[in-house]
């Protein structure tokens, strides 16, 4: 993908107001709305903690438009009754940050969201909001793709989200490896094509989980032998995800984070254990509590049977999405 750079400075001197830099003389907003479909994502994928991620074929739908003034937010679907409908909405905050980087704020915004990605389930709902807001804002600025490259967008998304493992596949699609640049500290990512016969299945529980609480269960240090074992399996996992899915069971073995989180999601980890005992490559998706399994299509029914007997999960068969979030002018 090339080296990530710091997002370009805003054009024009502008004047900083309550919502950021006002539009300078070189910033032009397009009159038509833009639509963005950010995908759900899964991250960690076993030993790939905070690094590996994949985009899934489950999408939120976003429409953002510039108006003459004010802010209108219309939400439907997942979390519609709980999420804020003002400047606190994560997608609005991400769009505002992107507009600042692009050169200025529009007079007003109208946002419509159809949320399909389950909230707080380890499937990247917050990353979809962040990436969706950035990509939509970029699409509303004339020449936005030149002013803010994908590399710039990724750096900003990771800055807002706090870690790059979900925002990278959400933006780029496919399977991604994310890391922080040694010099700048900015997020970087490499995109890979998934193996043609890679078949993810997500097992979504009714209960929620929260990344911050889940991260709080992790120890500050792990034994050297476990760290070394995890590094080896993470390397194997790259091969399994992109070329040899038959290696997924050993490649998804993790020593670094999942067992430490068992107390916060015992049903999820019990399901992971049960599926792995049957030879199914299963892991916690992101920070949980959703369980991700890889299996041929013909084995999905067997997974559903196992899930039905262990806890209250909804089974959703998905594919790895080859595309990430893209803005389309309507």
N, C-alpha and C positions, 0 to 999 in steps of 0.2 A: 504494500500500500504506500510505501515511501515514508520518509521521516515526517513525523508530526511537527508542526510549527505552532508557535504561539498565535492565537487568533489576531488578525490584523487590527490595527488601531482604527477607531471610528473616523470616517471622513468628515471634514468640516469642523469648525470650532464648536458649533451648536451651543445650547444652553442647558445646563443640567437642572431638571425640575424634579417634582415629587416622584415621577416614575422613571427617571433616568434621563438620558441625553435626548433632547428633542431633535427632530429630523433636521439635518443640515442640508445645505443647498444641493448636494450631490446624491442625496438619498431619494429614490423614487419608489413609491409603493404601487403595486399592480392593483387594478380595480376589481378583478375577478377573485372569488374565493379560491382557496387551495384545499385539496383533499389529501390526507395522509393515512396510510394503514400500517401503523407500527405493529410488528409481530410480537407475540409472547416469546419468551426466551427461557432457556434452562441454563444454569451455570454451575460451576464446580465439577459436575459430572463425575463424582467420586474423588479421585486423587488430584483433579485439576483445580484445586481451591483458589479462588479469586483470579483465575487465569483462563480456564476453558469455558466456552459457552456455545450455544447453538440457538438459531432462530427456529421457531415452530410455526406451523400453519394454523395459527389461531390469532386473529387480528382485532385490534380496536379500530374504530373508524372515527376520523377527526376531520372536521371542516372548520377552517379559520378564515376570516375575512376582515379587511380593514373597513371601518365605518367612520362617520363624521365625528363621533365622540362617544365616550363612555365605554362600558364593558358589559357584554351580554354573554352569559354562560348557560347553555342548555345541555343537561346530562340525561342519558338513558342507559339502561343496562346495569352491569355490575357496579355496586357502590353509589348508584345515582342518588339515593336518599341520605347518604352519609358524607359525600365529598363536598367541599365548599364550592360555592358558585360566584366567587369574587376573586380578588387579586391573590388570595391564598392558594388557589388551585395550583397544583404542581405544574401542570401543563402551561398555565398562564405565566407562572414565574419563570419557567424555562424559555418560553417565547420572549418574555421581556428581556431576559439576559441575552438572548440571541440578537434581538433588535439593537440592544446597546452595542454589542460587538460589531453589528453591521452598519451602524451609523446613526440610529435615532429611533424614537418611538412613534408609531402612528397615532393619529388623533383618537381613534377608538378601535375596538376589536369586538367581533362576534365569534364565539366559539360554540360549536356543537360537537358533542362526543357520544358515540355509541360504544360503551365498554363491554367487551366480551371476555377479556382476560380476568380471571378471578383475582380479587384483591387480597394481598397479604397471604399468598399461598406458595411463594417461591417460584413464581412464573414470570417475574419481571414486569409486573403491572406499573411500578413506579418508573422503571426504565423506559417503558413504552410512552408514558406521559412526558418524560424529560426529552427523549429523542423526538417524539411526535411534535412537541412544542418548538424545538429548535429547527427541525426540518420544515415545519409549516411556516415559521417566521422567515426562514431563508427563502422559501418559495414565494413569499409576498413582497420581497424586495427585488426590484429590477436589477438583474446581474448578481443576485444573491449567491449563486453557486461559485462565482469567481471571487466574491468578497469573503466567502466562508467555504472553504473546501471541506470535504469529508473529514480530513485530518483535523481541521479546526473544530468542526462540529463534534467529533469524538472527544477532543480535549475538553471542550466546554461541557459536554454531557457527563463525562467522568468527574469533572470538578463539581457539578451540581449533585450527582448521584452519590459520590464518595468512593466509588470503585468502578472499574471499567468492564468487568466480566459479563454483565448483562447488556450494557449500552452498546458494546461493540457488535454483537450479533444482531441486535435490534436495528442498528444503523446499516450494517453491511450485509446482513443475511448470511446463510451458510453456517459453517463452524468456524469459530474464531479463537485465537490465542491473544490475550491482552497482557500488557505489562506497562511499567512506568519507565520512561526514558531515564537513563543514568545521570544525564547532565541537567535536563530541564525539569525532570519530575513529571512531565506531561504524559498522559495516557497514549499508548501506541497499540496497534493491533495488526495482526496478520489474518487474512481470511483464507479458508480452505474449502474446497468442494467436498461435501460428505460422500461417503460410499453410496453407490446406487441402491443397494439393498439394506441401508440403515433404516430401521423401523422403530421409532420411539412410540411409547404408549405412556400417557400420563394418568396417574391415579390421584384424583383431587379430593381431599377430605372436606367435610363441611366446616371443620374448625380452622381457625386462622393461626398464622405464625408471624412473628415480626423479626426482621433481620437484626435489629439492635439487640433485642433480648437474646436471640440465638447466639450472636457473636459474643455476648457476655459470658457464655458458658465455656468458651475456649480458653485453654491455659496459655500463659505467656511463653512457655517453653515446652518442647516435646523432645523425647529421647532421640539421639542422633540416629540410631538404627531405624527408627520409625520414619524419620525424615528422609533417610536414604531410600528406604523401601518405597515411600510415596513418590519420590522423584523418578524412580525407575518405572513405576506403574503409570505415572502421568505421561512419560515418554511413550510407553506402549499404547496408551489411550489415543494419542494422536494418530498412530498407525491404525488402530482399530476403527476409529471414527471415519477415517478417510479412505481406507483401502481394505481392511480385513475385519469386518464385524464379527467373525467367528472368534476373535480374540477379546471381545468385549467383557466377558465374565472375569477373566484374570485382570484385564486392564482397568476395570472399575473398582478394584479393591482399594480401600482407603484406610489410612491410619491417622490422618491429620485432624479431621473435624467431626465426622458423623457420629461416632460413638460418644464423643464428649457432649453432643446435643441430645442424647437419648432421653434424658429426663424431661426435656421440653416437648417431645413428640414421640412418646413410647409406641403408639400404634403405628406410626410411620416406620420407625426402625424395626419393629416386629415384622411388618410387611416386607421390608427390604430383606430381612434375614430369611423369611419364609420363601420368597421368590428366588433368592440366591441359592438356597438349599435345593431348589428344583432346577437349578442350572440357568436361571434367567438373570441377565445382567441388570440389576436394579440398584438404584441409588436415591438419595434424597435430592430433590430438585432445588438448587440454590440453597437458601437457608430453611427450606421446608415450609409447611409439612407435606407438600405434594411429593409423591414418589414417582420417579421416572424409571421406566423399564425399557429395555431394548429387546425386541423379539420379532421373529417372522410373523407375517399377517396371520398365518394359520394357527399361531399360538396365542393370539389375543383372547380368544374365548377361554382358554385354560387360565390365563392371567385373571380374567374377570371372575372366574369361579373361585380362584384362590382369594381374590380381594373380597368377594361377597362373604366369605367365611371368616374374615379377619377383622374388619372394621367397616365403617361407613365411608366408602370412597365412590366417586363417580369415575368411570373408565372413559377416557377419550383417546382414540387412536388418531395420531397426527403424523405429519411428515416433517422433515427438516425443510424450512423455507429457504429457497435459493435467493430470495430478495429480502432486503431490509426495508426500512421506512423511506418512501419516495413521495415527494410532493407533486401532485398533478393539478394544474390550473383548470378550474371548471368553467 
